[in-house]
Amino acid sequence: MMRISVSGKSAEAVILRVEGQLAGPWVEELRKSCEALLAEGSCVSLVATGISFASSSGLLLLRDLMNRGVELRNCPLFLAAQLKEFSEP
């Protein structure tokens, strides 16, 4: 299970707090949430402190979002290490 909540919002930027497991149907939920904000032209930041697990599809989503300019804040060390390994050839 995962929870996505708006932690801060201005005319140009939105901060989303992500908590729980980024896996299964929750990957698509996060994708939809971010896509809608990016389509509006908002700068998006994800506060990742509460992510307790990320599947390979969750890691792929995070990497893709970061490549599109989404900022990943307060990333847990285990998640940062997984993203680094996942991004390397």
C-alpha positions as CSV (number, residue, x, y, z in Angstrom):
1,M,0.0,0.0,0.0
2,M,1.1,3.5,-0.7
3,R,-0.1,7.0,0.2
4,I,0.5,10.1,-2.0
5,S,-0.3,13.4,-0.4
6,V,0.4,17.0,-1.4
7,S,2.9,18.5,1.1
8,G,3.2,21.9,-0.5
9,K,1.8,23.7,-3.6
10,S,2.4,27.0,-5.3
11,A,1.5,28.4,-8.7
12,E,4.7,26.8,-10.2
13,A,5.6,23.9,-7.9
14,V,4.1,20.9,-6.2
15,I,5.7,18.8,-3.4
16,L,4.3,15.3,-3.1
17,R,5.0,13.1,-0.1
18,V,5.2,9.4,-1.0
19,E,4.8,6.8,1.8
20,G,4.7,3.0,1.7
21,Q,5.6,0.5,-0.9
22,L,6.1,1.6,-4.5
23,A,5.1,-1.6,-6.2
24,G,2.2,-3.1,-8.2
25,P,-0.7,-0.8,-8.9
26,W,0.8,2.0,-6.8
27,V,3.5,2.5,-9.4
28,E,0.8,3.5,-11.9
29,E,-0.9,5.7,-9.4
30,L,2.3,7.7,-8.8
31,R,2.9,7.9,-12.5
32,K,-0.6,9.3,-13.1
33,S,-0.3,11.8,-10.3
34,C,3.1,13.1,-11.6
35,E,2.0,13.1,-15.2
36,A,-1.0,15.2,-14.5
37,L,1.1,17.8,-12.6
38,L,3.9,17.8,-15.2
39,A,1.3,18.3,-18.0
40,E,0.1,21.4,-16.1
41,G,3.6,22.7,-16.3
42,S,4.3,22.3,-12.5
43,C,7.7,21.6,-11.1
44,V,7.3,18.4,-9.1
45,S,9.3,17.3,-6.1
46,L,8.8,13.9,-4.4
47,V,9.6,13.6,-0.7
48,A,10.7,9.9,-0.5
49,T,11.4,9.6,3.2
50,G,8.4,7.3,3.7
51,I,9.1,4.8,0.9
52,S,9.8,1.5,2.5
53,F,10.2,-0.6,-0.7
54,A,10.4,-0.1,-4.4
55,S,10.0,-2.8,-7.0
56,S,11.9,-2.7,-10.3
57,S,9.0,-1.0,-12.0
58,G,8.9,1.5,-9.1
59,L,12.7,2.2,-9.5
60,L,12.2,2.6,-13.3
61,L,9.5,5.1,-12.7
62,L,11.6,7.1,-10.2
63,R,14.5,7.1,-12.6
64,D,12.3,8.2,-15.5
65,L,10.7,11.0,-13.4
66,M,14.1,12.2,-12.3
67,N,15.2,12.3,-16.0
68,R,12.2,14.5,-16.6
69,G,13.3,17.0,-13.9
70,V,11.3,15.7,-11.0
71,E,13.3,16.2,-7.8
72,L,13.6,13.3,-5.3
73,R,14.0,14.7,-1.8
74,N,15.0,12.9,1.4
75,C,15.7,9.7,-0.3
76,P,16.3,6.8,2.1
77,L,19.8,5.3,1.7
78,F,18.6,1.9,0.6
79,L,16.5,3.6,-2.1
80,A,19.4,5.8,-3.3
81,A,21.6,2.7,-3.5
82,Q,19.0,0.8,-5.5
83,L,18.5,3.7,-7.9
84,K,22.2,4.0,-8.4
85,E,22.6,0.3,-9.2
86,F,19.4,0.3,-11.3
87,S,20.8,3.2,-13.4
88,E,24.2,1.7,-14.1
89,P,24.6,-0.5,-17.2
